[in-house]
Amino acid sequence: MIRDLWKMVHVPGLTFGNAVVCISPTTREWLERQQREVGRAALGCHYRVANEAIQGDVGWSSFEAREAASKIAYRGRLTLMRRTRWARRVFEYLSATCMRTDWTRRLYQLEKKYGFFAEASPIETAAKWTVEVRMRVREAEETRWREAMEAKSTLECYRKHQDSICGSRLYDNSIGSSLLFEARAWALRTLEYRK
């Protein structure tokens, strides 16, 4: 229930206007931390469980990936708009004069991070472009997620059985399901941690 409330109520409210609004890095990191805390509550685990295990079993995208998908898809929509639209005119003016706004800087950072500079895709329609963007952002996010899992020795057993970020319906917020998750993530409360 916690997962469903977060996904249906909070995420749309927090990401409304994500295509055109730029939030600060501290706000973005705060949103990521809060999302992980909600994931921990939904899975019933403690604070020492690896973030990658939480993301893998809850199946949520990061706020940065959501921002990247919406901003890059909006840029594609801007290039397909009629030249008489004001949004297109402003975008072309910014491009022609090489003006750097917070939005254009963030867009370039996200395009670079998610590989849209390395291999460009032709933009045919806004709908096809949006699907392409979401697919490529999802692939890049899963690649980063796997690399982060490889760096953590406690997730060795987990990464053998979890190959993608997808929501798991094994957990029902009971004591048994939280023990199951902690065992899968190799983070049972019986383990000793270095301080």
N, C-alpha and C positions, 0 to 999 in steps of 0.2 A: 504494500500500500504506500509506503514512503517513497519507493521508486516511482510509482505512478503519479503521485502528487507532484514530485519534483519535476518529472518530465512534462506533465500536462499543464501545470500552473506556473511554476517558478521559471523554468527555462524560457518559455515564450515571453514572459514579462521582462526578463533580464536581457534577452537578445533582440527585443523589438527595436527596429531602426539600426540594427547592427551593420547594415550595408553602407550607411552614410555617417554614422557617429563614430568618433574615435574616443576610446577610453584610455586612461593612463595605464602604464604597465603595473603600477601598484594595485589599481582597481581590478585589473585582469587577473593578477596573481591571487588577490583576495577571493575573487569569484571561483577560481580553480580550487583553492583550499576549502571553501565552503561546499563546493560540489563533492569533493572527496569526503568531507565530514558527513554529508548526507548519505553518501555511498557506504561509509563505515556503519552508520546507524541502520541503514537498510539491510546490510549483511550481518549486523550484530557482532562486528569484530572490534578489536582494540586498536589503539593508535600506532602500534609498531608493525602492523601489516603493511607490506609494500604497496605503494600507490598503483603500481602496474597491475597487481592482482585485483585490486578494487576496480580499476577501470576495465579490466578484462572480463570480470564476472558481472558487473553492472551493465556494461555495454554502452556507456555514454561517451559521446565525443567531448573533447576538451573545448573550452570556450574559445581558445585561439583557433581551433579547426573550424568551429562554427563561424567565427569572424572571417576567416580566410575564405570559406565557401561563399558567404554572402557578399563580401566586398569584391571578390574576383568575378563572381557571377554578375554583379551590378555593373562592373566595368564592361563586361561583354554586352549587357543590355544597352549601355550608353553608346557603344560603337554601332549598334544596330538601330538606334533611334533615328527618326527623321531629323534633318539638320535644322529644322525650324523649332525644335523643342529646346527650351532654355537649359535644361540639364545637359544636353549634348553640346550646346554652344559654350557653356562654362567649361565643360570638360575639354573641349578642343582648344579654348583660349588658354587654359592652364598648360596643356601639352605644347602648344605653339610657342608660348612665352617662357617655357621651362620654369614656371613658378612652382615652388614646393610648398604645399600646404600639409597640415598634419595628416589629412586623408590620403594624399598622394604618396607621402613618405611611408605611411603604414601599408598602403596597397603594394608599393614596390618591395617592401620588406617581406610581406606575405607571399607575393609572387615568386620572389627569389627563394624563400624557404621551402615552398611547396613545389618548386620545379617548373614554374610556368615560363621562366626566361629560358631555361635549357632547351625545352622542346615546345615550340608554339603549336597551337592547334587552330585550324581554321574555324571561324565562327560562322555557322550557317543560320541558325535560328537561336533565339534567346532560350528556348526550352532545351534544345540539344546542348547548348553551351552550359547551361546550369547543371544538367545531368553529368556532363563531362567533368566539370569543375568539382562537383561533389564526389565523384568517383576517384579523381586524382588526389584530392585532399584526403579522402578516407584511406587510400593506399599509402600515402606518405605518412599519415598518422600511425597506421598499423606498423609500418617499417620502423618508425622511431620507437614505438611501444615495444617491439621485439628487441631492438638494440638495447633499450633500457633494461629489459628483462635479462638479456645475456650478461649484463654487467653485475647482476645480483645473484650471488651463489645460493641464497635461500629460495630463489624461484626456479631452481633447476628442475625439480619434480613438476612444478606447476606448468612450466613452458613446454614440457613434453606432451601434455594433454590439452593445453589451451593454445590454439594456433591463431586465433583472431579475437578481436574485440567484439564480443557479442553477449547480449544479456542472457543470463542463465536463470531458469525458473526452478532451480533446485532448492532455492532458499525461501523460507516462509517466515523469517524473523523469529524462529523458535530457538531454543538453546541447542537442539540437535543440529539445526542448519548452520548456526554460527560456528559450532565445533567442526562441522564438515568443511566450511569455508576456511577456517583457520588451519585445519590439517592440510587442505589442498595448497594453501599459500605458505605452508611450512612455518607457521607462526603461532603454534599452540602456546598457551600461557605457561606451559611447563618448561619451556626453553629458557635458558639463561642468556641475558643480553649484556654486552659490555657497556659500561657507562662512560 
